[in-house]
Amino acid sequence: MRTPAPLGPVTARGIAAEAAHMIREAIMNGTFRPGEELREGALAESLAVSRGSVREGLSILEREGIIRTGWHRPATVIPASRHHARSLYRLRAGLERIAAQGAAEQAREGASGFAEPLERLRTALSDGAERSGVVRADLEFHDAVYALADNAPLTSAWQAIRSQIRLYQLLRSTEPETGYDSSLVSEHEQYADIVASGDEEAAGRYAERHVESALEVLLERLAD
C-alpha cells in the first residue's frame, strides 16, 4: 500500500485565512475605505501575526476582488466607482438570472430553501438593526438561490464576486433608504414565490430586474 507524501502543517494557512477574514471585516465595517492603502507592517502589528501571513491573507482578498496590489506598491481597497459598479452588477444580473432559473427548475421537483433566509432578513430589519446585518441577511437570501440551483460552477462564479457586491451594498446602505427597508422583505418574498412557482422564465426576469434596481439606487450614491 502506497504511503502518501506528508502534506505539512496547516497552521500558517489557517492564520492567513483568519488574517484575511479580519481585514475583510475591517474593510466592510468602514475601518478601511475604498481606495485606502493597506500596509503589511501595520496590519501585521495590529493582528499580531507575521507579515507573511498578512501577505497571504491579502492574496486571498485580491482573488475576491476587494483589494488591488501592484509591483512595489501597497495593497489598496478597490476604489468605488460608477463604472466598476455597472460592470460588476451587470455580471451579477446575468449570474442571478441563471441561478433563479435553475432554482425554479429545482423547485418544480419539490426543492425549497427560503424560509430561514427570509426570517433572518426580517430579524435584521427589526428596530435598531445595524446596516451590516441587513446587507448580510440580504446576501444570504441570494446565497440560498444559488444553493437551490445546485450548479457548482455558477456558485463558484457568484462566490468570486460576492465580497465585491457586499462592499458596494454596504456603501449603498450606510443609512436607511426611504422605502428601501419597508419593501426589502416583500421583494424577497415575491422573489421566493416566483422561484417556488417553477416558472423559470418569470424567475429569471424577476431576478435580473431585482439586481438592476439595486444598481440604479447604488449609482445615485456614487460619484463619477
PyMOL commands that place a pseudoatom at each C-alpha (Angstrom):
pseudoatom trace, name=CA, resn=MET, resi=1, chain=A, elem=C, hetatm=0, pos=[0.000, 0.000, 0.000]
pseudoatom trace, name=CA, resn=ARG, resi=2, chain=A, elem=C, hetatm=0, pos=[1.451, 3.351, -1.050]
pseudoatom trace, name=CA, resn=THR, resi=3, chain=A, elem=C, hetatm=0, pos=[2.347, 5.721, 1.754]
pseudoatom trace, name=CA, resn=PRO, resi=4, chain=A, elem=C, hetatm=0, pos=[1.086, 9.216, 0.900]
pseudoatom trace, name=CA, resn=ALA, resi=5, chain=A, elem=C, hetatm=0, pos=[3.593, 12.044, 0.991]
pseudoatom trace, name=CA, resn=PRO, resi=6, chain=A, elem=C, hetatm=0, pos=[3.335, 14.266, 4.087]
pseudoatom trace, name=CA, resn=LEU, resi=7, chain=A, elem=C, hetatm=0, pos=[1.244, 17.361, 3.446]
pseudoatom trace, name=CA, resn=GLY, resi=8, chain=A, elem=C, hetatm=0, pos=[2.820, 19.511, 6.145]
pseudoatom trace, name=CA, resn=PRO, resi=9, chain=A, elem=C, hetatm=0, pos=[1.225, 21.665, 8.864]
pseudoatom trace, name=CA, resn=VAL, resi=10, chain=A, elem=C, hetatm=0, pos=[-1.844, 23.782, 8.141]
pseudoatom trace, name=CA, resn=THR, resi=11, chain=A, elem=C, hetatm=0, pos=[-1.361, 26.313, 10.933]
pseudoatom trace, name=CA, resn=ALA, resi=12, chain=A, elem=C, hetatm=0, pos=[0.183, 29.028, 8.774]
pseudoatom trace, name=CA, resn=ARG, resi=13, chain=A, elem=C, hetatm=0, pos=[-2.574, 28.821, 6.166]
pseudoatom trace, name=CA, resn=GLY, resi=14, chain=A, elem=C, hetatm=0, pos=[-5.134, 28.940, 8.938]
pseudoatom trace, name=CA, resn=ILE, resi=15, chain=A, elem=C, hetatm=0, pos=[-3.558, 32.114, 10.259]
pseudoatom trace, name=CA, resn=ALA, resi=16, chain=A, elem=C, hetatm=0, pos=[-3.560, 33.622, 6.760]
pseudoatom trace, name=CA, resn=ALA, resi=17, chain=A, elem=C, hetatm=0, pos=[-7.253, 32.815, 6.329]
pseudoatom trace, name=CA, resn=GLU, resi=18, chain=A, elem=C, hetatm=0, pos=[-8.029, 34.381, 9.707]
pseudoatom trace, name=CA, resn=ALA, resi=19, chain=A, elem=C, hetatm=0, pos=[-5.987, 37.454, 8.779]
pseudoatom trace, name=CA, resn=ALA, resi=20, chain=A, elem=C, hetatm=0, pos=[-7.955, 37.700, 5.532]
pseudoatom trace, name=CA, resn=HIS, resi=21, chain=A, elem=C, hetatm=0, pos=[-11.200, 37.450, 7.494]
pseudoatom trace, name=CA, resn=MET, resi=22, chain=A, elem=C, hetatm=0, pos=[-10.187, 40.195, 9.928]
pseudoatom trace, name=CA, resn=ILE, resi=23, chain=A, elem=C, hetatm=0, pos=[-9.019, 42.544, 7.168]
pseudoatom trace, name=CA, resn=ARG, resi=24, chain=A, elem=C, hetatm=0, pos=[-12.137, 41.813, 5.111]
pseudoatom trace, name=CA, resn=GLU, resi=25, chain=A, elem=C, hetatm=0, pos=[-14.398, 42.686, 8.044]
pseudoatom trace, name=CA, resn=ALA, resi=26, chain=A, elem=C, hetatm=0, pos=[-12.411, 45.864, 8.682]
pseudoatom trace, name=CA, resn=ILE, resi=27, chain=A, elem=C, hetatm=0, pos=[-13.000, 46.868, 5.055]
pseudoatom trace, name=CA, resn=MET, resi=28, chain=A, elem=C, hetatm=0, pos=[-16.679, 46.037, 5.300]
pseudoatom trace, name=CA, resn=ASN, resi=29, chain=A, elem=C, hetatm=0, pos=[-17.205, 47.998, 8.530]
pseudoatom trace, name=CA, resn=GLY, resi=30, chain=A, elem=C, hetatm=0, pos=[-15.512, 51.073, 7.111]
pseudoatom trace, name=CA, resn=THR, resi=31, chain=A, elem=C, hetatm=0, pos=[-12.235, 50.933, 9.049]
pseudoatom trace, name=CA, resn=PHE, resi=32, chain=A, elem=C, hetatm=0, pos=[-10.536, 50.901, 5.641]
pseudoatom trace, name=CA, resn=ARG, resi=33, chain=A, elem=C, hetatm=0, pos=[-12.326, 52.902, 2.959]
pseudoatom trace, name=CA, resn=PRO, resi=34, chain=A, elem=C, hetatm=0, pos=[-12.356, 52.373, -0.817]
pseudoatom trace, name=CA, resn=GLY, resi=35, chain=A, elem=C, hetatm=0, pos=[-9.033, 53.477, -2.275]
pseudoatom trace, name=CA, resn=GLU, resi=36, chain=A, elem=C, hetatm=0, pos=[-7.214, 53.347, 1.083]
pseudoatom trace, name=CA, resn=GLU, resi=37, chain=A, elem=C, hetatm=0, pos=[-3.782, 51.737, 1.349]
pseudoatom trace, name=CA, resn=LEU, resi=38, chain=A, elem=C, hetatm=0, pos=[-3.253, 48.577, 3.411]
pseudoatom trace, name=CA, resn=ARG, resi=39, chain=A, elem=C, hetatm=0, pos=[0.261, 48.474, 4.853]
pseudoatom trace, name=CA, resn=GLU, resi=40, chain=A, elem=C, hetatm=0, pos=[1.589, 44.979, 5.578]
pseudoatom trace, name=CA, resn=GLY, resi=41, chain=A, elem=C, hetatm=0, pos=[3.679, 46.072, 8.539]
pseudoatom trace, name=CA, resn=ALA, resi=42, chain=A, elem=C, hetatm=0, pos=[0.882, 47.945, 10.273]
pseudoatom trace, name=CA, resn=LEU, resi=43, chain=A, elem=C, hetatm=0, pos=[-1.567, 45.105, 9.640]
pseudoatom trace, name=CA, resn=ALA, resi=44, chain=A, elem=C, hetatm=0, pos=[0.870, 42.507, 10.957]
pseudoatom trace, name=CA, resn=GLU, resi=45, chain=A, elem=C, hetatm=0, pos=[1.409, 44.525, 14.134]
pseudoatom trace, name=CA, resn=SER, resi=46, chain=A, elem=C, hetatm=0, pos=[-2.317, 45.116, 14.630]
pseudoatom trace, name=CA, resn=LEU, resi=47, chain=A, elem=C, hetatm=0, pos=[-3.205, 41.446, 14.057]
pseudoatom trace, name=CA, resn=ALA, resi=48, chain=A, elem=C, hetatm=0, pos=[-0.159, 40.122, 15.955]
pseudoatom trace, name=CA, resn=VAL, resi=49, chain=A, elem=C, hetatm=0, pos=[0.820, 37.842, 13.055]
pseudoatom trace, name=CA, resn=SER, resi=50, chain=A, elem=C, hetatm=0, pos=[3.757, 37.686, 10.673]
pseudoatom trace, name=CA, resn=ARG, resi=51, chain=A, elem=C, hetatm=0, pos=[3.995, 39.835, 7.557]
pseudoatom trace, name=CA, resn=GLY, resi=52, chain=A, elem=C, hetatm=0, pos=[3.991, 36.597, 5.565]
pseudoatom trace, name=CA, resn=SER, resi=53, chain=A, elem=C, hetatm=0, pos=[0.588, 35.646, 6.974]
pseudoatom trace, name=CA, resn=VAL, resi=54, chain=A, elem=C, hetatm=0, pos=[-0.720, 39.127, 6.185]
pseudoatom trace, name=CA, resn=ARG, resi=55, chain=A, elem=C, hetatm=0, pos=[0.664, 38.840, 2.651]
pseudoatom trace, name=CA, resn=GLU, resi=56, chain=A, elem=C, hetatm=0, pos=[-1.114, 35.513, 2.165]
pseudoatom trace, name=CA, resn=GLY, resi=57, chain=A, elem=C, hetatm=0, pos=[-4.297, 36.979, 3.602]
pseudoatom trace, name=CA, resn=LEU, resi=58, chain=A, elem=C, hetatm=0, pos=[-4.113, 39.917, 1.209]
pseudoatom trace, name=CA, resn=SER, resi=59, chain=A, elem=C, hetatm=0, pos=[-3.686, 37.460, -1.667]
pseudoatom trace, name=CA, resn=ILE, resi=60, chain=A, elem=C, hetatm=0, pos=[-6.988, 35.849, -0.655]
pseudoatom trace, name=CA, resn=LEU, resi=61, chain=A, elem=C, hetatm=0, pos=[-8.699, 39.235, -0.689]
pseudoatom trace, name=CA, resn=GLU, resi=62, chain=A, elem=C, hetatm=0, pos=[-7.149, 40.096, -4.043]
pseudoatom trace, name=CA, resn=ARG, resi=63, chain=A, elem=C, hetatm=0, pos=[-8.658, 36.939, -5.522]
pseudoatom trace, name=CA, resn=GLU, resi=64, chain=A, elem=C, hetatm=0, pos=[-12.012, 38.063, -4.101]
pseudoatom trace, name=CA, resn=GLY, resi=65, chain=A, elem=C, hetatm=0, pos=[-11.570, 41.331, -5.939]
pseudoatom trace, name=CA, resn=ILE, resi=66, chain=A, elem=C, hetatm=0, pos=[-11.867, 43.707, -2.973]
pseudoatom trace, name=CA, resn=ILE, resi=67, chain=A, elem=C, hetatm=0, pos=[-8.221, 44.816, -2.935]
pseudoatom trace, name=CA, resn=ARG, resi=68, chain=A, elem=C, hetatm=0, pos=[-5.629, 45.525, -5.589]
pseudoatom trace, name=CA, resn=THR, resi=69, chain=A, elem=C, hetatm=0, pos=[-1.895, 45.053, -5.438]
pseudoatom trace, name=CA, resn=GLY, resi=70, chain=A, elem=C, hetatm=0, pos=[0.971, 46.139, -7.642]
pseudoatom trace, name=CA, resn=TRP, resi=71, chain=A, elem=C, hetatm=0, pos=[4.696, 45.664, -8.006]
pseudoatom trace, name=CA, resn=HIS, resi=72, chain=A, elem=C, hetatm=0, pos=[6.405, 47.502, -5.147]
pseudoatom trace, name=CA, resn=ARG, resi=73, chain=A, elem=C, hetatm=0, pos=[3.126, 49.216, -4.295]
pseudoatom trace, name=CA, resn=PRO, resi=74, chain=A, elem=C, hetatm=0, pos=[0.982, 48.716, -1.196]
pseudoatom trace, name=CA, resn=ALA, resi=75, chain=A, elem=C, hetatm=0, pos=[-2.304, 46.905, -1.468]
pseudoatom trace, name=CA, resn=THR, resi=76, chain=A, elem=C, hetatm=0, pos=[-5.332, 49.182, -1.682]
pseudoatom trace, name=CA, resn=VAL, resi=77, chain=A, elem=C, hetatm=0, pos=[-9.037, 48.652, -1.173]
pseudoatom trace, name=CA, resn=ILE, resi=78, chain=A, elem=C, hetatm=0, pos=[-10.758, 48.792, -4.561]
pseudoatom trace, name=CA, resn=PRO, resi=79, chain=A, elem=C, hetatm=0, pos=[-11.952, 52.310, -5.307]
pseudoatom trace, name=CA, resn=ALA, resi=80, chain=A, elem=C, hetatm=0, pos=[-15.719, 52.531, -5.648]
pseudoatom trace, name=CA, resn=SER, resi=81, chain=A, elem=C, hetatm=0, pos=[-16.846, 53.960, -8.987]
pseudoatom trace, name=CA, resn=ARG, resi=82, chain=A, elem=C, hetatm=0, pos=[-19.939, 54.090, -11.148]
pseudoatom trace, name=CA, resn=HIS, resi=83, chain=A, elem=C, hetatm=0, pos=[-18.080, 52.381, -13.987]
pseudoatom trace, name=CA, resn=HIS, resi=84, chain=A, elem=C, hetatm=0, pos=[-16.945, 49.464, -11.832]
pseudoatom trace, name=CA, resn=ALA, resi=85, chain=A, elem=C, hetatm=0, pos=[-20.368, 49.182, -10.198]
pseudoatom trace, name=CA, resn=ARG, resi=86, chain=A, elem=C, hetatm=0, pos=[-22.078, 48.970, -13.598]
pseudoatom trace, name=CA, resn=SER, resi=87, chain=A, elem=C, hetatm=0, pos=[-19.695, 46.272, -14.798]
pseudoatom trace, name=CA, resn=LEU, resi=88, chain=A, elem=C, hetatm=0, pos=[-19.996, 44.279, -11.582]
pseudoatom trace, name=CA, resn=TYR, resi=89, chain=A, elem=C, hetatm=0, pos=[-23.771, 44.453, -11.298]
pseudoatom trace, name=CA, resn=ARG, resi=90, chain=A, elem=C, hetatm=0, pos=[-24.319, 43.622, -14.966]
pseudoatom trace, name=CA, resn=LEU, resi=91, chain=A, elem=C, hetatm=0, pos=[-22.290, 40.485, -14.412]
pseudoatom trace, name=CA, resn=ARG, resi=92, chain=A, elem=C, hetatm=0, pos=[-24.273, 39.815, -11.256]
pseudoatom trace, name=CA, resn=ALA, resi=93, chain=A, elem=C, hetatm=0, pos=[-27.576, 40.265, -13.119]
pseudoatom trace, name=CA, resn=GLY, resi=94, chain=A, elem=C, hetatm=0, pos=[-26.582, 37.608, -15.644]
pseudoatom trace, name=CA, resn=LEU, resi=95, chain=A, elem=C, hetatm=0, pos=[-25.487, 35.170, -12.956]
pseudoatom trace, name=CA, resn=GLU, resi=96, chain=A, elem=C, hetatm=0, pos=[-28.589, 35.832, -10.880]
pseudoatom trace, name=CA, resn=ARG, resi=97, chain=A, elem=C, hetatm=0, pos=[-30.898, 35.189, -13.834]
pseudoatom trace, name=CA, resn=ILE, resi=98, chain=A, elem=C, hetatm=0, pos=[-29.307, 31.794, -14.447]
pseudoatom trace, name=CA, resn=ALA, resi=99, chain=A, elem=C, hetatm=0, pos=[-29.400, 30.980, -10.717]
pseudoatom trace, name=CA, resn=ALA, resi=100, chain=A, elem=C, hetatm=0, pos=[-33.087, 31.896, -10.403]
pseudoatom trace, name=CA, resn=GLN, resi=101, chain=A, elem=C, hetatm=0, pos=[-33.954, 29.813, -13.450]
pseudoatom trace, name=CA, resn=GLY, resi=102, chain=A, elem=C, hetatm=0, pos=[-32.044, 26.854, -12.037]
pseudoatom trace, name=CA, resn=ALA, resi=103, chain=A, elem=C, hetatm=0, pos=[-33.685, 27.295, -8.646]
pseudoatom trace, name=CA, resn=ALA, resi=104, chain=A, elem=C, hetatm=0, pos=[-37.138, 27.374, -10.273]
pseudoatom trace, name=CA, resn=GLU, resi=105, chain=A, elem=C, hetatm=0, pos=[-36.338, 24.170, -12.124]
pseudoatom trace, name=CA, resn=GLN, resi=106, chain=A, elem=C, hetatm=0, pos=[-35.356, 22.511, -8.850]
pseudoatom trace, name=CA, resn=ALA, resi=107, chain=A, elem=C, hetatm=0, pos=[-38.484, 23.889, -7.161]
pseudoatom trace, name=CA, resn=ARG, resi=108, chain=A, elem=C, hetatm=0, pos=[-40.672, 22.053, -9.665]
pseudoatom trace, name=CA, resn=GLU, resi=109, chain=A, elem=C, hetatm=0, pos=[-39.214, 18.867, -8.233]
pseudoatom trace, name=CA, resn=GLY, resi=110, chain=A, elem=C, hetatm=0, pos=[-40.096, 19.877, -4.695]
pseudoatom trace, name=CA, resn=ALA, resi=111, chain=A, elem=C, hetatm=0, pos=[-36.858, 21.554, -3.579]
pseudoatom trace, name=CA, resn=SER, resi=112, chain=A, elem=C, hetatm=0, pos=[-37.087, 24.613, -1.321]
pseudoatom trace, name=CA, resn=GLY, resi=113, chain=A, elem=C, hetatm=0, pos=[-34.851, 26.647, 0.956]
pseudoatom trace, name=CA, resn=PHE, resi=114, chain=A, elem=C, hetatm=0, pos=[-36.049, 30.218, 1.537]
pseudoatom trace, name=CA, resn=ALA, resi=115, chain=A, elem=C, hetatm=0, pos=[-37.842, 30.050, 4.897]
pseudoatom trace, name=CA, resn=GLU, resi=116, chain=A, elem=C, hetatm=0, pos=[-34.731, 30.579, 7.048]
pseudoatom trace, name=CA, resn=PRO, resi=117, chain=A, elem=C, hetatm=0, pos=[-33.116, 33.293, 4.860]
pseudoatom trace, name=CA, resn=LEU, resi=118, chain=A, elem=C, hetatm=0, pos=[-36.375, 35.262, 4.815]
pseudoatom trace, name=CA, resn=GLU, resi=119, chain=A, elem=C, hetatm=0, pos=[-36.702, 35.007, 8.585]
pseudoatom trace, name=CA, resn=ARG, resi=120, chain=A, elem=C, hetatm=0, pos=[-33.114, 36.231, 9.047]
pseudoatom trace, name=CA, resn=LEU, resi=121, chain=A, elem=C, hetatm=0, pos=[-33.903, 39.154, 6.748]
pseudoatom trace, name=CA, resn=ARG, resi=122, chain=A, elem=C, hetatm=0, pos=[-36.980, 40.056, 8.810]
pseudoatom trace, name=CA, resn=THR, resi=123, chain=A, elem=C, hetatm=0, pos=[-34.917, 39.861, 12.001]
pseudoatom trace, name=CA, resn=ALA, resi=124, chain=A, elem=C, hetatm=0, pos=[-32.137, 42.017, 10.545]
pseudoatom trace, name=CA, resn=LEU, resi=125, chain=A, elem=C, hetatm=0, pos=[-34.672, 44.694, 9.657]
pseudoatom trace, name=CA, resn=SER, resi=126, chain=A, elem=C, hetatm=0, pos=[-36.014, 44.882, 13.194]
pseudoatom trace, name=CA, resn=ASP, resi=127, chain=A, elem=C, hetatm=0, pos=[-35.727, 48.181, 15.069]
pseudoatom trace, name=CA, resn=GLY, resi=128, chain=A, elem=C, hetatm=0, pos=[-32.138, 49.061, 15.847]
pseudoatom trace, name=CA, resn=ALA, resi=129, chain=A, elem=C, hetatm=0, pos=[-30.608, 46.595, 13.384]
pseudoatom trace, name=CA, resn=GLU, resi=130, chain=A, elem=C, hetatm=0, pos=[-27.174, 47.538, 12.069]
pseudoatom trace, name=CA, resn=ARG, resi=131, chain=A, elem=C, hetatm=0, pos=[-26.863, 48.168, 8.339]
pseudoatom trace, name=CA, resn=SER, resi=132, chain=A, elem=C, hetatm=0, pos=[-24.185, 45.474, 8.064]
pseudoatom trace, name=CA, resn=GLY, resi=133, chain=A, elem=C, hetatm=0, pos=[-26.669, 42.920, 9.407]
pseudoatom trace, name=CA, resn=VAL, resi=134, chain=A, elem=C, hetatm=0, pos=[-29.246, 43.914, 6.793]
pseudoatom trace, name=CA, resn=VAL, resi=135, chain=A, elem=C, hetatm=0, pos=[-26.711, 43.521, 3.991]
pseudoatom trace, name=CA, resn=ARG, resi=136, chain=A, elem=C, hetatm=0, pos=[-25.542, 40.167, 5.375]
pseudoatom trace, name=CA, resn=ALA, resi=137, chain=A, elem=C, hetatm=0, pos=[-29.102, 38.844, 5.515]
pseudoatom trace, name=CA, resn=ASP, resi=138, chain=A, elem=C, hetatm=0, pos=[-29.835, 40.174, 2.024]
pseudoatom trace, name=CA, resn=LEU, resi=139, chain=A, elem=C, hetatm=0, pos=[-26.854, 38.321, 0.573]
pseudoatom trace, name=CA, resn=GLU, resi=140, chain=A, elem=C, hetatm=0, pos=[-27.710, 35.151, 2.487]
pseudoatom trace, name=CA, resn=PHE, resi=141, chain=A, elem=C, hetatm=0, pos=[-31.050, 35.100, 0.676]
pseudoatom trace, name=CA, resn=HIS, resi=142, chain=A, elem=C, hetatm=0, pos=[-29.209, 35.219, -2.639]
pseudoatom trace, name=CA, resn=ASP, resi=143, chain=A, elem=C, hetatm=0, pos=[-26.834, 32.505, -1.399]
pseudoatom trace, name=CA, resn=ALA, resi=144, chain=A, elem=C, hetatm=0, pos=[-29.960, 30.371, -0.945]
pseudoatom trace, name=CA, resn=VAL, resi=145, chain=A, elem=C, hetatm=0, pos=[-30.986, 30.970, -4.573]
pseudoatom trace, name=CA, resn=TYR, resi=146, chain=A, elem=C, hetatm=0, pos=[-27.611, 29.679, -5.777]
pseudoatom trace, name=CA, resn=ALA, resi=147, chain=A, elem=C, hetatm=0, pos=[-27.712, 26.748, -3.363]
pseudoatom trace, name=CA, resn=LEU, resi=148, chain=A, elem=C, hetatm=0, pos=[-31.158, 25.745, -4.637]
pseudoatom trace, name=CA, resn=ALA, resi=149, chain=A, elem=C, hetatm=0, pos=[-29.998, 25.998, -8.253]
pseudoatom trace, name=CA, resn=ASP, resi=150, chain=A, elem=C, hetatm=0, pos=[-27.424, 23.298, -7.424]
pseudoatom trace, name=CA, resn=ASN, resi=151, chain=A, elem=C, hetatm=0, pos=[-24.923, 24.427, -10.070]
pseudoatom trace, name=CA, resn=ALA, resi=152, chain=A, elem=C, hetatm=0, pos=[-21.367, 24.274, -8.719]
pseudoatom trace, name=CA, resn=PRO, resi=153, chain=A, elem=C, hetatm=0, pos=[-19.652, 26.361, -11.480]
pseudoatom trace, name=CA, resn=LEU, resi=154, chain=A, elem=C, hetatm=0, pos=[-22.368, 29.003, -11.157]
pseudoatom trace, name=CA, resn=THR, resi=155, chain=A, elem=C, hetatm=0, pos=[-21.972, 29.131, -7.375]
pseudoatom trace, name=CA, resn=SER, resi=156, chain=A, elem=C, hetatm=0, pos=[-18.195, 29.483, -7.797]
pseudoatom trace, name=CA, resn=ALA, resi=157, chain=A, elem=C, hetatm=0, pos=[-18.744, 32.448, -10.123]
pseudoatom trace, name=CA, resn=TRP, resi=158, chain=A, elem=C, hetatm=0, pos=[-21.060, 34.039, -7.528]
pseudoatom trace, name=CA, resn=GLN, resi=159, chain=A, elem=C, hetatm=0, pos=[-18.548, 33.481, -4.728]
pseudoatom trace, name=CA, resn=ALA, resi=160, chain=A, elem=C, hetatm=0, pos=[-15.844, 35.133, -6.859]
pseudoatom trace, name=CA, resn=ILE, resi=161, chain=A, elem=C, hetatm=0, pos=[-17.755, 38.449, -6.854]
pseudoatom trace, name=CA, resn=ARG, resi=162, chain=A, elem=C, hetatm=0, pos=[-19.717, 38.157, -3.605]
pseudoatom trace, name=CA, resn=SER, resi=163, chain=A, elem=C, hetatm=0, pos=[-17.282, 40.180, -1.464]
pseudoatom trace, name=CA, resn=GLN, resi=164, chain=A, elem=C, hetatm=0, pos=[-17.293, 42.990, -4.028]
pseudoatom trace, name=CA, resn=ILE, resi=165, chain=A, elem=C, hetatm=0, pos=[-21.084, 43.004, -4.043]
pseudoatom trace, name=CA, resn=ARG, resi=166, chain=A, elem=C, hetatm=0, pos=[-21.108, 43.080, -0.248]
pseudoatom trace, name=CA, resn=LEU, resi=167, chain=A, elem=C, hetatm=0, pos=[-18.787, 46.098, -0.225]
pseudoatom trace, name=CA, resn=TYR, resi=168, chain=A, elem=C, hetatm=0, pos=[-20.978, 48.018, -2.663]
pseudoatom trace, name=CA, resn=GLN, resi=169, chain=A, elem=C, hetatm=0, pos=[-24.142, 47.068, -0.796]
pseudoatom trace, name=CA, resn=LEU, resi=170, chain=A, elem=C, hetatm=0, pos=[-22.610, 48.434, 2.393]
pseudoatom trace, name=CA, resn=LEU, resi=171, chain=A, elem=C, hetatm=0, pos=[-21.699, 51.674, 0.633]
pseudoatom trace, name=CA, resn=ARG, resi=172, chain=A, elem=C, hetatm=0, pos=[-25.291, 51.882, -0.526]
pseudoatom trace, name=CA, resn=SER, resi=173, chain=A, elem=C, hetatm=0, pos=[-26.708, 51.104, 2.909]
pseudoatom trace, name=CA, resn=THR, resi=174, chain=A, elem=C, hetatm=0, pos=[-24.728, 53.408, 5.169]
pseudoatom trace, name=CA, resn=GLU, resi=175, chain=A, elem=C, hetatm=0, pos=[-28.090, 54.775, 6.282]
pseudoatom trace, name=CA, resn=PRO, resi=176, chain=A, elem=C, hetatm=0, pos=[-31.707, 53.675, 5.879]
pseudoatom trace, name=CA, resn=GLU, resi=177, chain=A, elem=C, hetatm=0, pos=[-33.160, 54.496, 2.454]
pseudoatom trace, name=CA, resn=THR, resi=178, chain=A, elem=C, hetatm=0, pos=[-36.653, 55.895, 2.071]
pseudoatom trace, name=CA, resn=GLY, resi=179, chain=A, elem=C, hetatm=0, pos=[-38.857, 52.961, 1.131]
pseudoatom trace, name=CA, resn=TYR, resi=180, chain=A, elem=C, hetatm=0, pos=[-35.963, 50.522, 0.854]
pseudoatom trace, name=CA, resn=ASP, resi=181, chain=A, elem=C, hetatm=0, pos=[-36.246, 48.773, 4.211]
pseudoatom trace, name=CA, resn=SER, resi=182, chain=A, elem=C, hetatm=0, pos=[-40.028, 48.620, 4.091]
pseudoatom trace, name=CA, resn=SER, resi=183, chain=A, elem=C, hetatm=0, pos=[-40.006, 46.887, 0.710]
pseudoatom trace, name=CA, resn=LEU, resi=184, chain=A, elem=C, hetatm=0, pos=[-36.963, 44.665, 1.174]
pseudoatom trace, name=CA, resn=VAL, resi=185, chain=A, elem=C, hetatm=0, pos=[-38.772, 41.715, 2.759]
pseudoatom trace, name=CA, resn=SER, resi=186, chain=A, elem=C, hetatm=0, pos=[-41.752, 41.909, 0.405]
pseudoatom trace, name=CA, resn=GLU, resi=187, chain=A, elem=C, hetatm=0, pos=[-39.456, 41.987, -2.641]
pseudoatom trace, name=CA, resn=HIS, resi=188, chain=A, elem=C, hetatm=0, pos=[-37.606, 38.914, -1.473]
pseudoatom trace, name=CA, resn=GLU, resi=189, chain=A, elem=C, hetatm=0, pos=[-40.835, 37.155, -0.556]
pseudoatom trace, name=CA, resn=GLN, resi=190, chain=A, elem=C, hetatm=0, pos=[-42.049, 37.784, -4.098]
pseudoatom trace, name=CA, resn=TYR, resi=191, chain=A, elem=C, hetatm=0, pos=[-38.717, 36.531, -5.438]
pseudoatom trace, name=CA, resn=ALA, resi=192, chain=A, elem=C, hetatm=0, pos=[-39.094, 33.327, -3.391]
pseudoatom trace, name=CA, resn=ASP, resi=193, chain=A, elem=C, hetatm=0, pos=[-42.710, 32.864, -4.517]
pseudoatom trace, name=CA, resn=ILE, resi=194, chain=A, elem=C, hetatm=0, pos=[-41.828, 33.202, -8.199]
pseudoatom trace, name=CA, resn=VAL, resi=195, chain=A, elem=C, hetatm=0, pos=[-38.980, 30.697, -7.847]
pseudoatom trace, name=CA, resn=ALA, resi=196, chain=A, elem=C, hetatm=0, pos=[-41.263, 28.325, -5.925]
pseudoatom trace, name=CA, resn=SER, resi=197, chain=A, elem=C, hetatm=0, pos=[-43.816, 28.503, -8.755]
pseudoatom trace, name=CA, resn=GLY, resi=198, chain=A, elem=C, hetatm=0, pos=[-41.353, 26.705, -11.013]
pseudoatom trace, name=CA, resn=ASP, resi=199, chain=A, elem=C, hetatm=0, pos=[-41.701, 29.293, -13.789]
pseudoatom trace, name=CA, resn=GLU, resi=200, chain=A, elem=C, hetatm=0, pos=[-38.111, 29.537, -14.980]
pseudoatom trace, name=CA, resn=GLU, resi=201, chain=A, elem=C, hetatm=0, pos=[-38.587, 32.489, -17.324]
pseudoatom trace, name=CA, resn=ALA, resi=202, chain=A, elem=C, hetatm=0, pos=[-40.530, 34.535, -14.775]
pseudoatom trace, name=CA, resn=ALA, resi=203, chain=A, elem=C, hetatm=0, pos=[-37.922, 33.776, -12.100]
pseudoatom trace, name=CA, resn=GLY, resi=204, chain=A, elem=C, hetatm=0, pos=[-35.085, 34.790, -14.404]
pseudoatom trace, name=CA, resn=ARG, resi=205, chain=A, elem=C, hetatm=0, pos=[-36.756, 38.056, -15.395]
pseudoatom trace, name=CA, resn=TYR, resi=206, chain=A, elem=C, hetatm=0, pos=[-37.545, 38.978, -11.793]
pseudoatom trace, name=CA, resn=ALA, resi=207, chain=A, elem=C, hetatm=0, pos=[-34.010, 38.190, -10.623]
pseudoatom trace, name=CA, resn=GLU, resi=208, chain=A, elem=C, hetatm=0, pos=[-32.484, 40.325, -13.350]
pseudoatom trace, name=CA, resn=ARG, resi=209, chain=A, elem=C, hetatm=0, pos=[-34.798, 43.278, -12.611]
pseudoatom trace, name=CA, resn=HIS, resi=210, chain=A, elem=C, hetatm=0, pos=[-34.078, 42.894, -8.888]
pseudoatom trace, name=CA, resn=VAL, resi=211, chain=A, elem=C, hetatm=0, pos=[-30.331, 43.357, -9.461]
pseudoatom trace, name=CA, resn=GLU, resi=212, chain=A, elem=C, hetatm=0, pos=[-30.806, 46.167, -11.991]
pseudoatom trace, name=CA, resn=SER, resi=213, chain=A, elem=C, hetatm=0, pos=[-32.976, 48.027, -9.477]
pseudoatom trace, name=CA, resn=ALA, resi=214, chain=A, elem=C, hetatm=0, pos=[-30.268, 47.697, -6.826]
pseudoatom trace, name=CA, resn=LEU, resi=215, chain=A, elem=C, hetatm=0, pos=[-27.726, 49.098, -9.292]
pseudoatom trace, name=CA, resn=GLU, resi=216, chain=A, elem=C, hetatm=0, pos=[-29.903, 52.135, -10.045]
pseudoatom trace, name=CA, resn=VAL, resi=217, chain=A, elem=C, hetatm=0, pos=[-30.050, 53.060, -6.362]
pseudoatom trace, name=CA, resn=LEU, resi=218, chain=A, elem=C, hetatm=0, pos=[-26.328, 52.431, -5.911]
pseudoatom trace, name=CA, resn=LEU, resi=219, chain=A, elem=C, hetatm=0, pos=[-25.393, 54.685, -8.833]
pseudoatom trace, name=CA, resn=GLU, resi=220, chain=A, elem=C, hetatm=0, pos=[-27.312, 57.546, -7.226]
pseudoatom trace, name=CA, resn=ARG, resi=221, chain=A, elem=C, hetatm=0, pos=[-24.956, 57.309, -4.245]
pseudoatom trace, name=CA, resn=LEU, resi=222, chain=A, elem=C, hetatm=0, pos=[-21.681, 57.075, -6.173]
pseudoatom trace, name=CA, resn=ALA, resi=223, chain=A, elem=C, hetatm=0, pos=[-19.715, 59.951, -7.633]
pseudoatom trace, name=CA, resn=ASP, resi=224, chain=A, elem=C, hetatm=0, pos=[-18.416, 59.727, -11.194]
for i in range(1, 224): cmd.bond("trace and resi %d" % i, "trace and resi %d" % (i + 1))
show_as sticks, trace
zoom trace
